[in-house]
Amino acid sequence: MLNYIIVGQGIAGSVLALELLKEGQDIKVIDNNHFRSSSKIAAGLVHPMSFKRTILSWNAELLSKHSINYYQQKEKELDSSFFEGLTFLRIFGSIEEQNNWFAKQSTPPFNKVLLDFKKDLSTYTLKNNFGVGKVNWSYRLHLPAFLEAVKKRLIQENRLIQEKVDYSKIDHSNDFIKYGNIKARGIIFCEGHQYINNPFLNYIPENSTKGEILKIKVKGLPNYSLSKNCFVLPLKDEEYILGATYDWKDKSYETTEEAKEELLDKFSNISNNNVEVIEQWVGIRPTTMDRKPILGTHPNYKNIHVFNGLGSKGVQFAPFYANRLTQYLMDGESIEKEINLDRFTKKYLL
Ligand SMILES: Cc1cc2nc3c(=O)[nH]c(=O)nc-3n(C[C@H](O)[C@H](O)[C@H](O)COP(=O)(O)OP(=O)(O)OC[C@H]3O[C@@H](n4cnc5c(N)ncnc54)[C@H](O)[C@@H]3O)c2cc1C
């Protein structure tokens, strides 16, 4: 009998699989080839900021440090290259924002994150009248390359089943889980937004956000990552990723003209240069109402577990919280209330 079946090989399922393997667990992962996976299209940015109010995001220092170490380590273990440091510049939108940044720079924890940027940017056609600051702990995970490296390992060890899980075939009537001819001590669902089709978990309130990003070609920008109401990530040969939109109403997987216009309009605050749109991608972020991940065990079925709710920060959240869930499964370490599946149970599970 296996220890665990993991459903989903997005960033959540991939990182969790590696954590459980590290603990010597016998697992299989079932994934329907990244169908509608948001991990497949995510820009992969990791940074510790919430720019609107120039504050650090939730648990930023802990999560940034943990995820940076994690991906650097995994590059070695998986013998693959998918994680790179970024020069990430915040272009100030106003004198207030500039003042706020400089005022915070000398006090902890901001002194570790909000850095000066002294290089001359005048050769580029940037709208940076109020100056720029540099954000420390900024990285990019190339998600397709990371997912592929994990997939390769799973295939080598005969641990990946490429199909769609049919929930009606999950037998949880015994002390173990049976799915077809696979028996396991437990099953862990990591389906991202598609959990809404899962009859065991679709009581969790749905609050996902559709996001669209563009691949653009534009001249005259520096080879740095930029943020000013949107983000711009350099690729190669004057190509960049421009993102991202947040739509709580439309949950379709269609790209829209509105999103394209919104992004191009935001980009016009960074530069007036001509933009050629090369591609447009869409995904749905598994965002929760409180913006926190979801970990734990189904209140009625002790062999059914969940790892989801990574929202717009899957790259930063996945390593730390996959490790928390693993400690819980291995050693029974309790899961904090604020991230525990239990927080939805009383109110939403009838
Ligand atoms: C436009 C956009 C930009 C983003 N940019 C960033 C960014 O820069 N940085 C960042 O950290 N995050 C970013 N995100 C958020 C990030 O994409 C998510 O946090 C993360 O991908 C969620 O991963 P997941 O593994 O939970 O879900 P998913 O990536 O959706 O993976 C779920 C997997 O489960 C599989 N699956 C589902 N149901 C079944 C089933 N029944 N049977 C078999 N397999 C199944 C799917 O095929 C899929 O492979 C972005 C998101 C969007 C939409």
The ligand as an SDF file (V2000), in Angstrom:
LIG
                    3D

 53 58  0  0  0  0  0  0  0  0999 V2000
   -1.7960   35.4880  -14.7030 C   0  0  0  0  0  0  0  0  0  0  0  0
   -1.2120   34.8740  -13.4580 C   0  0  0  0  0  0  0  0  0  0  0  0
    0.0620   35.2600  -13.0360 C   0  0  0  0  0  0  0  0  0  0  0  0
    0.5960   34.7270  -11.8820 C   0  0  0  0  0  0  0  0  0  0  0  0
    1.8590   35.0970  -11.4990 N   0  0  0  0  0  0  0  0  0  0  0  0
    2.3870   34.6030  -10.3620 C   0  0  0  0  0  0  0  0  0  0  0  0
    3.6780   34.9800   -9.9470 C   0  0  0  0  0  0  0  0  0  0  0  0
    4.3710   35.7690  -10.6100 O   0  0  0  0  0  0  0  0  0  0  0  0
    4.1760   34.4640   -8.7720 N   0  0  0  0  0  0  0  0  0  0  0  0
    3.4410   33.5730   -8.0140 C   0  0  0  0  0  0  0  0  0  0  0  0
    3.9080   33.1360   -6.9740 O   0  0  0  0  0  0  0  0  0  0  0  0
    2.2060   33.1830   -8.4090 N   0  0  0  0  0  0  0  0  0  0  0  0
    1.6650   33.6660   -9.5420 C   0  0  0  0  0  0  0  0  0  0  0  0
    0.4160   33.2890   -9.9320 N   0  0  0  0  0  0  0  0  0  0  0  0
   -0.3470   32.4050   -9.0330 C   0  0  0  0  0  0  0  0  0  0  0  0
    0.0570   30.9450   -9.2280 C   0  0  0  0  0  0  0  0  0  0  0  0
   -0.1960   30.6050  -10.5530 O   0  0  0  0  0  0  0  0  0  0  0  0
   -0.7550   30.0550   -8.2790 C   0  0  0  0  0  0  0  0  0  0  0  0
   -0.5350   30.4460   -6.9390 O   0  0  0  0  0  0  0  0  0  0  0  0
   -0.3220   28.5850   -8.3920 C   0  0  0  0  0  0  0  0  0  0  0  0
   -0.0830   28.2520   -9.7180 O   0  0  0  0  0  0  0  0  0  0  0  0
   -1.3630   27.6490   -7.8350 C   0  0  0  0  0  0  0  0  0  0  0  0
   -0.8490   26.3550   -7.9900 O   0  0  0  0  0  0  0  0  0  0  0  0
   -1.6660   25.0320   -7.6810 P   0  0  0  0  0  0  0  0  0  0  0  0
   -0.7110   23.9050   -7.8130 O   0  0  0  0  0  0  0  0  0  0  0  0
   -2.3910   25.1920   -6.3990 O   0  0  0  0  0  0  0  0  0  0  0  0
   -2.8000   24.9550   -8.8130 O   0  0  0  0  0  0  0  0  0  0  0  0
   -2.6520   24.6750  -10.3850 P   0  0  0  0  0  0  0  0  0  0  0  0
   -1.4640   25.3110  -10.9400 O   0  0  0  0  0  0  0  0  0  0  0  0
   -3.9620   25.0520  -10.9940 O   0  0  0  0  0  0  0  0  0  0  0  0
   -2.4310   23.1100  -10.4860 O   0  0  0  0  0  0  0  0  0  0  0  0
   -3.4620   22.1850  -10.2700 C   0  0  0  0  0  0  0  0  0  0  0  0
   -3.1140   20.8990  -11.0070 C   0  0  0  0  0  0  0  0  0  0  0  0
   -4.0990   19.9340  -10.6850 O   0  0  0  0  0  0  0  0  0  0  0  0
   -4.4830   19.2350  -11.8430 C   0  0  0  0  0  0  0  0  0  0  0  0
   -5.8430   18.7230  -11.6100 N   0  0  0  0  0  0  0  0  0  0  0  0
   -6.9360   19.4120  -11.1910 C   0  0  0  0  0  0  0  0  0  0  0  0
   -8.0000   18.6130  -11.0860 N   0  0  0  0  0  0  0  0  0  0  0  0
   -7.5690   17.3600  -11.4340 C   0  0  0  0  0  0  0  0  0  0  0  0
   -8.2000   16.0920  -11.5380 C   0  0  0  0  0  0  0  0  0  0  0  0
   -9.5160   15.9050  -11.2600 N   0  0  0  0  0  0  0  0  0  0  0  0
   -7.4720   15.0340  -11.9680 N   0  0  0  0  0  0  0  0  0  0  0  0
   -6.1480   15.1710  -12.2530 C   0  0  0  0  0  0  0  0  0  0  0  0
   -5.5040   16.3670  -12.1620 N   0  0  0  0  0  0  0  0  0  0  0  0
   -6.2060   17.4350  -11.7650 C   0  0  0  0  0  0  0  0  0  0  0  0
   -4.3780   20.2880  -12.9620 C   0  0  0  0  0  0  0  0  0  0  0  0
   -4.2120   19.6910  -14.2100 O   0  0  0  0  0  0  0  0  0  0  0  0
   -3.1390   21.0730  -12.5360 C   0  0  0  0  0  0  0  0  0  0  0  0
   -1.9660   20.5310  -13.1090 O   0  0  0  0  0  0  0  0  0  0  0  0
   -0.1480   33.7850  -11.1140 C   0  0  0  0  0  0  0  0  0  0  0  0
   -1.3980   33.3820  -11.5640 C   0  0  0  0  0  0  0  0  0  0  0  0
   -1.9380   33.9110  -12.7230 C   0  0  0  0  0  0  0  0  0  0  0  0
   -3.2850   33.4470  -13.1660 C   0  0  0  0  0  0  0  0  0  0  0  0
  1  2  1  0
  2  3  1  0
  2 52  2  0
  3  4  2  0
  4  5  1  0
  4 50  1  0
  5  6  2  0
  6  7  1  0
  6 13  1  0
  7  8  2  0
  7  9  1  0
  9 10  1  0
 10 11  2  0
 10 12  1  0
 12 13  2  0
 13 14  1  0
 14 15  1  0
 14 50  1  0
 15 16  1  0
 16 17  1  0
 16 18  1  0
 18 19  1  0
 18 20  1  0
 20 21  1  0
 20 22  1  0
 22 23  1  0
 23 24  1  0
 24 25  2  0
 24 26  1  0
 24 27  1  0
 27 28  1  0
 28 29  2  0
 28 30  1  0
 28 31  1  0
 31 32  1  0
 32 33  1  0
 33 34  1  0
 33 48  1  0
 34 35  1  0
 35 36  1  0
 35 46  1  0
 36 37  1  0
 36 45  1  0
 37 38  2  0
 38 39  1  0
 39 40  1  0
 39 45  2  0
 40 41  1  0
 40 42  2  0
 42 43  1  0
 43 44  2  0
 44 45  1  0
 46 47  1  0
 46 48  1  0
 48 49  1  0
 50 51  2  0
 51 52  1  0
 52 53  1  0
M  END
$$$$
